[in-house]
Amino acid sequence: MQYNFDEVINRKNTDSFKWDFFNDPEGTIPMPVADMDFRSAEPILEALREVTEHGVFGYSVIPEVLRDVFQERLERLYGWKAEKDWQVWIPGLVPAITATCRAIGEIGEGVMTSIPVYHPFHLAPNYVGKKLQTFPMKEVDNRWTFDFEALEKAITSDTKLFMLCNPYNPAGTVFTKEELEQLVTICKKHEIVICSDEIHCDLILDESKKHIPIASLSEEAANMTITLLAPSKTFNIAGLGCSVAVIPNPELRKKFEDAKNGFFPPLTRHSLVAALVAYRDCEDWRLQLVDYLKTNHDFLYQELNGYKGLKMLPLEATYLAWIDAKETGIADIQEKILKAGVRLMNGNVFMGEGFLRLNFACPKSVLEEAVKRIKSVL
């Protein structure tokens, strides 16, 4: 089936966080929040109609077929032979980040992450009485990567958890086998558990790159890792709330289960059916989506990188451009762009001062208009 990603869908007045929360002036193009402005695949929509028509919305259990399909998919796409009993299904990846911070280490101990990074990484530790520790990413060969020397210096005796984002949000890096192995070596040496958020793994834009689940590197890596995955970003079903933690180590799995007990509601049948159908029946939609996102990425990169002080490194994955605006000389550039009719995410949210994050998962015509407005400010 051929899908139409050029269709402009009106999301105003639908209680959309992206389109309605900020109460922006009519005509503003919102590009901060990480969901897509595309209709989900038709098999998902049809399955949700059937669930709704059934008319009874009671509590649900995780269907065995979903466990099977997910297990098969990890091996087929990423070569990871993950056992079914490693799966812990949860109603959201962000709560899982907080649950992991709660599960690993004692009150007052450290949670390490690189910055700039997806903001729940540096908010969650404080929610559960842990101490945030950070070190900077660095630019090498036109891509963002870890500063491993800075990481080693930042680790202390009470660092118990490393929060990894791969592919990286907001810089779009797909970490190599060598980078991941070096991270495992460092964390193993210091007895640090890794929590790996891999929610963007199905959205690889650079065909020369391949996503590698860090837990798939070795038995040693698997035993020290909690991997978080979800169909939400890939298939634009984030609002339904369905994610999964893959935890090979039974001791870590029990700690995670204990940390989430009493906090997480059961998953809804809508979310479970949508996840199953997405993973099982919507690969054609995903491949067409990635091609469309590549086109949008290339247009954005060509138009904005180097334009009057803007700098954007090419993304290897995700639909979230990370744009350095420091050289524009405009201190309040986000506000000026907003006045021109485009809302972007301020990099300060991610501990990345002077940067802007732009979500280009929208129809090409909308992106073209947004770029025109951004350029008008400069």
C-alpha positions as a Python dict, from the first residue, in 0.01 Angstrom:
ca = {
    (1, 'M'): (0, 0, 0),
    (2, 'Q'): (124, 348, -85),
    (3, 'Y'): (90, 604, 195),
    (4, 'N'): (46, 979, 153),
    (5, 'F'): (278, 1162, 390),
    (6, 'D'): (213, 1488, 204),
    (7, 'E'): (-139, 1507, 345),
    (8, 'V'): (-178, 1807, 577),
    (9, 'I'): (-397, 1705, 871),
    (10, 'N'): (-548, 1970, 1095),
    (11, 'R'): (-451, 1883, 1454),
    (12, 'K'): (-567, 2209, 1610),
    (13, 'N'): (-839, 2179, 1875),
    (14, 'T'): (-779, 1804, 1920),
    (15, 'D'): (-624, 1843, 2266),
    (16, 'S'): (-285, 1790, 2105),
    (17, 'F'): (8, 1877, 2329),
    (18, 'K'): (207, 1976, 2024),
    (19, 'W'): (-62, 2190, 1861),
    (20, 'D'): (-283, 2315, 2147),
    (21, 'F'): (-82, 2331, 2471),
    (22, 'F'): (117, 2646, 2397),
    (23, 'N'): (-180, 2861, 2287),
    (24, 'D'): (26, 3010, 2006),
    (25, 'P'): (-127, 3258, 1759),
    (26, 'E'): (-333, 3110, 1476),
    (27, 'G'): (-113, 2988, 1193),
    (28, 'T'): (192, 2909, 1409),
    (29, 'I'): (373, 2593, 1302),
    (30, 'P'): (467, 2390, 1615),
    (31, 'M'): (785, 2183, 1580),
    (32, 'P'): (905, 2117, 1937),
    (33, 'V'): (725, 1802, 2060),
    (34, 'A'): (845, 1462, 1933),
    (35, 'D'): (536, 1323, 1767),
    (36, 'M'): (461, 1317, 1393),
    (37, 'D'): (194, 1495, 1193),
    (38, 'F'): (119, 1184, 983),
    (39, 'R'): (-173, 944, 1002),
    (40, 'S'): (-79, 607, 1144),
    (41, 'A'): (-77, 308, 912),
    (42, 'E'): (-415, 180, 798),
    (43, 'P'): (-377, -166, 965),
    (44, 'I'): (-337, 12, 1300),
    (45, 'L'): (-641, 231, 1240),
    (46, 'E'): (-851, -68, 1137),
    (47, 'A'): (-745, -270, 1442),
    (48, 'L'): (-831, 21, 1673),
    (49, 'R'): (-1174, 50, 1510),
    (50, 'E'): (-1240, -317, 1585),
    (51, 'V'): (-1139, -276, 1950),
    (52, 'T'): (-1363, 28, 1983),
    (53, 'E'): (-1658, -144, 1815),
    (54, 'H'): (-1633, -429, 2065),
    (55, 'G'): (-1740, -169, 2318),
    (56, 'V'): (-1597, -314, 2640),
    (57, 'F'): (-1285, -146, 2777),
    (58, 'G'): (-1181, -353, 3075),
    (59, 'Y'): (-836, -445, 3201),
    (60, 'S'): (-605, -634, 2964),
    (61, 'V'): (-317, -878, 2983),
    (62, 'I'): (-14, -887, 2752),
    (63, 'P'): (-104, -1117, 2459),
    (64, 'E'): (149, -1392, 2397),
    (65, 'V'): (146, -1315, 2025),
    (66, 'L'): (280, -966, 2100),
    (67, 'R'): (569, -1115, 2295),
    (68, 'D'): (638, -1353, 2003),
    (69, 'V'): (623, -1082, 1736),
    (70, 'F'): (844, -847, 1934),
    (71, 'Q'): (1101, -1120, 2004),
    (72, 'E'): (1114, -1215, 1636),
    (73, 'R'): (1149, -852, 1531),
    (74, 'L'): (1450, -788, 1755),
    (75, 'E'): (1631, -1082, 1600),
    (76, 'R'): (1527, -1005, 1240),
    (77, 'L'): (1613, -633, 1242),
    (78, 'Y'): (1895, -616, 1496),
    (79, 'G'): (2033, -968, 1535),
    (80, 'W'): (1945, -972, 1904),
    (81, 'K'): (1826, -1309, 2033),
    (82, 'A'): (1634, -1184, 2335),
    (83, 'E'): (1431, -1430, 2540),
    (84, 'K'): (1059, -1363, 2587),
    (85, 'D'): (1082, -1371, 2965),
    (86, 'W'): (1319, -1073, 2950),
    (87, 'Q'): (1028, -853, 2838),
    (88, 'V'): (853, -623, 3086),
    (89, 'W'): (567, -439, 2916),
    (90, 'I'): (494, -92, 3051),
    (91, 'P'): (258, 198, 2964),
    (92, 'G'): (527, 447, 2867),
    (93, 'L'): (900, 486, 2821),
    (94, 'V'): (943, 807, 3023),
    (95, 'P'): (796, 649, 3340),
    (96, 'A'): (1032, 358, 3278),
    (97, 'I'): (1326, 597, 3292),
    (98, 'T'): (1211, 717, 3632),
    (99, 'A'): (1146, 360, 3750),
    (100, 'T'): (1500, 263, 3646),
    (101, 'C'): (1647, 557, 3837),
    (102, 'R'): (1444, 442, 4137),
    (103, 'A'): (1551, 79, 4100),
    (104, 'I'): (1927, 124, 4071),
    (105, 'G'): (2131, 256, 4361),
    (106, 'E'): (2042, 407, 4695),
    (107, 'I'): (1902, 749, 4782),
    (108, 'G'): (2166, 1016, 4719),
    (109, 'E'): (2373, 805, 4478),
    (110, 'G'): (2458, 912, 4124),
    (111, 'V'): (2295, 879, 3782),
    (112, 'M'): (2531, 968, 3497),
    (113, 'T'): (2432, 1093, 3151),
    (114, 'S'): (2587, 1288, 2866),
    (115, 'I'): (2456, 1634, 2778),
    (116, 'P'): (2281, 1780, 2594),
    (117, 'V'): (2024, 1503, 2618),
    (118, 'Y'): (1651, 1428, 2621),
    (119, 'H'): (1531, 1611, 2930),
    (120, 'P'): (1371, 1321, 3129),
    (121, 'F'): (1725, 1189, 3166),
    (122, 'H'): (1828, 1482, 3382),
    (123, 'L'): (1491, 1530, 3553),
    (124, 'A'): (1420, 1171, 3662),
    (125, 'P'): (1706, 1129, 3913),
    (126, 'N'): (1580, 1418, 4125),
    (127, 'Y'): (1228, 1271, 4128),
    (128, 'V'): (1356, 968, 4317),
    (129, 'G'): (1620, 1123, 4541),
    (130, 'K'): (1921, 1046, 4323),
    (131, 'K'): (2205, 1278, 4220),
    (132, 'L'): (2244, 1383, 3855),
    (133, 'Q'): (2597, 1362, 3713),
    (134, 'T'): (2680, 1483, 3361),
    (135, 'F'): (2959, 1507, 3107),
    (136, 'P'): (2957, 1676, 2763),
    (137, 'M'): (2911, 1528, 2419),
    (138, 'K'): (3166, 1643, 2164),
    (139, 'E'): (3172, 1698, 1788),
    (140, 'V'): (3409, 1467, 1597),
    (141, 'D'): (3415, 1429, 1217),
    (142, 'N'): (3084, 1610, 1167),
    (143, 'R'): (2890, 1401, 1420),
    (144, 'W'): (2821, 1411, 1792),
    (145, 'T'): (2977, 1141, 2008),
    (146, 'F'): (3082, 1071, 2366),
    (147, 'D'): (3378, 1242, 2527),
    (148, 'F'): (3498, 927, 2701),
    (149, 'E'): (3782, 1109, 2878),
    (150, 'A'): (3529, 1349, 3029),
    (151, 'L'): (3308, 1054, 3125),
    (152, 'E'): (3590, 882, 3315),
    (153, 'K'): (3664, 1205, 3504),
    (154, 'A'): (3296, 1257, 3593),
    (155, 'I'): (3240, 910, 3741),
    (156, 'T'): (3254, 891, 4120),
    (157, 'S'): (3238, 606, 4368),
    (158, 'D'): (2862, 655, 4404),
    (159, 'T'): (2783, 651, 4030),
    (160, 'K'): (2547, 354, 3995),
    (161, 'L'): (2355, 411, 3669),
    (162, 'F'): (2443, 536, 3321),
    (163, 'M'): (2155, 668, 3108),
    (164, 'L'): (2225, 602, 2739),
    (165, 'C'): (2017, 734, 2449),
    (166, 'N'): (2083, 542, 2125),
    (167, 'P'): (2001, 669, 1866),
    (168, 'Y'): (2076, 996, 2039),
    (169, 'N'): (1812, 1256, 2115),
    (170, 'P'): (1868, 1539, 2030),
    (171, 'A'): (2188, 1499, 1823),
    (172, 'G'): (2077, 1207, 1601),
    (173, 'T'): (2386, 989, 1649),
    (174, 'V'): (2376, 613, 1588),
    (175, 'F'): (2657, 486, 1808),
    (176, 'T'): (2904, 243, 1652),
    (177, 'K'): (2997, -99, 1786),
    (178, 'E'): (3332, 41, 1899),
    (179, 'E'): (3170, 333, 2085),
    (180, 'L'): (2923, 105, 2260),
    (181, 'E'): (3194, -146, 2353),
    (182, 'Q'): (3403, 133, 2506),
    (183, 'L'): (3103, 247, 2709),
    (184, 'V'): (3043, -108, 2833),
    (185, 'T'): (3409, -142, 2931),
    (186, 'I'): (3400, 180, 3134),
    (187, 'C'): (3070, 97, 3305),
    (188, 'K'): (3183, -258, 3381),
    (189, 'K'): (3503, -130, 3540),
    (190, 'H'): (3306, 98, 3771),
    (191, 'E'): (3018, -149, 3830),
    (192, 'I'): (2763, 84, 3668),
    (193, 'V'): (2430, -40, 3530),
    (194, 'I'): (2333, 90, 3185),
    (195, 'C'): (1979, 200, 3099),
    (196, 'S'): (1957, 226, 2721),
    (197, 'D'): (1670, 425, 2568),
    (198, 'E'): (1651, 289, 2211),
    (199, 'I'): (1309, 427, 2117),
    (200, 'H'): (1434, 583, 1790),
    (201, 'C'): (1610, 267, 1667),
    (202, 'D'): (1366, 208, 1380),
    (203, 'L'): (1426, 556, 1235),
    (204, 'I'): (1776, 530, 1087),
    (205, 'L'): (1820, 792, 813),
    (206, 'D'): (2181, 721, 716),
    (207, 'E'): (2182, 395, 520),
    (208, 'S'): (2547, 335, 610),
    (209, 'K'): (2454, 311, 978),
    (210, 'K'): (2297, 22, 1167),
    (211, 'H'): (2140, 27, 1510),
    (212, 'I'): (2309, -204, 1758),
    (213, 'P'): (2128, -276, 2086),
    (214, 'I'): (2402, -234, 2345),
    (215, 'A'): (2275, -541, 2532),
    (216, 'S'): (2332, -752, 2219),
    (217, 'L'): (2710, -695, 2223),
    (218, 'S'): (2788, -970, 2472),
    (219, 'E'): (2653, -1166, 2765),
    (220, 'E'): (2845, -928, 2989),
    (221, 'A'): (2675, -625, 2832),
    (222, 'A'): (2333, -793, 2852),
    (223, 'N'): (2370, -865, 3223),
    (224, 'M'): (2435, -499, 3307),
    (225, 'T'): (2171, -339, 3082),
    (226, 'I'): (1805, -239, 3094),
    (227, 'T'): (1691, -166, 2738),
    (228, 'L'): (1382, 50, 2675),
    (229, 'L'): (1193, 18, 2346),
    (230, 'A'): (853, 116, 2204),
    (231, 'P'): (654, 137, 1880),
    (232, 'S'): (542, 490, 1971),
    (233, 'K'): (790, 713, 1784),
    (234, 'T'): (817, 482, 1484),
    (235, 'F'): (446, 435, 1415),
    (236, 'N'): (315, 763, 1564),
    (237, 'I'): (113, 601, 1842),
    (238, 'A'): (288, 771, 2135),
    (239, 'G'): (-40, 886, 2291),
    (240, 'L'): (-155, 527, 2336),
    (241, 'G'): (122, 447, 2584),
    (242, 'C'): (289, 113, 2515),
    (243, 'S'): (657, 36, 2578),
    (244, 'V'): (874, -254, 2681),
    (245, 'A'): (1182, -297, 2896),
    (246, 'V'): (1409, -585, 2792),
    (247, 'I'): (1611, -700, 3095),
    (248, 'P'): (1815, -1023, 3063),
    (249, 'N'): (1954, -1017, 3418),
    (250, 'P'): (1685, -1159, 3651),
    (251, 'E'): (1815, -958, 3948),
    (252, 'L'): (1793, -631, 3754),
    (253, 'R'): (1453, -735, 3619),
    (254, 'K'): (1320, -789, 3971),
    (255, 'K'): (1455, -452, 4084),
    (256, 'F'): (1281, -285, 3790),
    (257, 'E'): (956, -472, 3854),
    (258, 'D'): (966, -376, 4223),
    (259, 'A'): (1034, -12, 4136),
    (260, 'K'): (735, 13, 3902),
    (261, 'N'): (486, -178, 4117),
    (262, 'G'): (209, 46, 4245),
    (263, 'F'): (300, 326, 4003),
    (264, 'F'): (217, 190, 3657),
    (265, 'P'): (-140, 119, 3541),
    (266, 'P'): (-214, -183, 3321),
    (267, 'L'): (-175, -133, 2949),
    (268, 'T'): (-496, -72, 2758),
    (269, 'R'): (-625, -306, 2490),
    (270, 'H'): (-603, -21, 2238),
    (271, 'S'): (-233, 24, 2310),
    (272, 'L'): (-155, -349, 2300),
    (273, 'V'): (-341, -411, 1976),
    (274, 'A'): (-182, -105, 1814),
    (275, 'A'): (166, -226, 1916),
    (276, 'L'): (103, -577, 1785),
    (277, 'V'): (-32, -464, 1450),
    (278, 'A'): (241, -202, 1411),
    (279, 'Y'): (520, -451, 1465),
    (280, 'R'): (355, -731, 1268),
    (281, 'D'): (180, -562, 975),
    (282, 'C'): (324, -214, 915),
    (283, 'E'): (680, -256, 792),
    (284, 'D'): (584, -112, 452),
    (285, 'W'): (456, 204, 625),
    (286, 'R'): (777, 232, 828),
    (287, 'L'): (1002, 202, 524),
    (288, 'Q'): (802, 463, 334),
    (289, 'L'): (812, 689, 640),
    (290, 'V'): (1192, 664, 670),
    (291, 'D'): (1231, 753, 301),
    (292, 'Y'): (1005, 1056, 350),
    (293, 'L'): (1196, 1165, 661),
    (294, 'K'): (1524, 1136, 470),
    (295, 'T'): (1390, 1373, 205),
    (296, 'N'): (1276, 1621, 471),
    (297, 'H'): (1610, 1593, 649),
    (298, 'D'): (1811, 1655, 334),
    (299, 'F'): (1599, 1960, 246),
    (300, 'L'): (1634, 2104, 596),
    (301, 'Y'): (2009, 2041, 605),
    (302, 'Q'): (2061, 2205, 267),
    (303, 'E'): (1849, 2507, 354),
    (304, 'L'): (1960, 2580, 712),
    (305, 'N'): (2311, 2446, 765),
    (306, 'G'): (2547, 2741, 732),
    (307, 'Y'): (2267, 2990, 674),
    (308, 'K'): (2368, 3318, 841),
    (309, 'G'): (2523, 3158, 1147),
    (310, 'L'): (2312, 2843, 1182),
    (311, 'K'): (2491, 2509, 1205),
    (312, 'M'): (2327, 2169, 1173),
    (313, 'L'): (2522, 1845, 1162),
    (314, 'P'): (2369, 1573, 943),
    (315, 'L'): (2152, 1335, 1143),
    (316, 'E'): (2215, 963, 1135),
    (317, 'A'): (1872, 890, 1286),
    (318, 'T'): (1553, 1046, 1431),
    (319, 'Y'): (1339, 1330, 1297),
    (320, 'L'): (1476, 1583, 1547),
    (321, 'A'): (1723, 1833, 1403),
    (322, 'W'): (1974, 1982, 1648),
    (323, 'I'): (2064, 2331, 1529),
    (324, 'D'): (2343, 2547, 1673),
    (325, 'A'): (2224, 2909, 1665),
    (326, 'K'): (2502, 3067, 1874),
    (327, 'E'): (2680, 3222, 1576),
    (328, 'T'): (2370, 3408, 1460),
    (329, 'G'): (2436, 3666, 1729),
    (330, 'I'): (2065, 3673, 1818),
    (331, 'A'): (2026, 3611, 2191),
    (332, 'D'): (1650, 3555, 2184),
    (333, 'I'): (1637, 3374, 1853),
    (334, 'Q'): (1371, 3123, 1966),
    (335, 'E'): (1133, 3408, 2052),
    (336, 'K'): (1202, 3587, 1725),
    (337, 'I'): (1135, 3267, 1530),
    (338, 'L'): (815, 3220, 1729),
    (339, 'K'): (703, 3571, 1633),
    (340, 'A'): (767, 3472, 1271),
    (341, 'G'): (526, 3180, 1318),
    (342, 'V'): (737, 2874, 1408),
    (343, 'R'): (770, 2724, 1757),
    (344, 'L'): (1097, 2535, 1815),
    (345, 'M'): (1231, 2374, 2131),
    (346, 'N'): (1491, 2576, 2319),
    (347, 'G'): (1812, 2378, 2363),
    (348, 'N'): (1825, 2479, 2729),
    (349, 'V'): (1558, 2215, 2791),
    (350, 'F'): (1822, 1954, 2703),
    (351, 'M'): (2113, 2136, 2875),
    (352, 'G'): (2226, 2259, 2533),
    (353, 'E'): (2241, 2637, 2556),
    (354, 'G'): (2239, 2819, 2223),
    (355, 'F'): (2078, 2530, 2032),
    (356, 'L'): (1731, 2475, 1890),
    (357, 'R'): (1555, 2143, 1828),
    (358, 'L'): (1327, 2115, 1527),
    (359, 'N'): (1088, 1826, 1457),
    (360, 'F'): (1070, 1773, 1078),
    (361, 'A'): (824, 1480, 1088),
    (362, 'C'): (560, 1676, 899),
    (363, 'P'): (440, 1718, 541),
    (364, 'K'): (709, 1866, 315),
    (365, 'S'): (494, 2169, 238),
    (366, 'V'): (472, 2252, 609),
    (367, 'L'): (848, 2213, 650),
    (368, 'E'): (911, 2439, 351),
    (369, 'E'): (693, 2712, 501),
    (370, 'A'): (864, 2676, 839),
    (371, 'V'): (1209, 2710, 680),
    (372, 'K'): (1091, 3021, 493),
    (373, 'R'): (976, 3179, 819),
    (374, 'I'): (1296, 3088, 1004),
    (375, 'K'): (1505, 3241, 727),
    (376, 'S'): (1299, 3561, 744),
    (377, 'V'): (1423, 3612, 1101),
    (378, 'L'): (1787, 3590, 990),
}
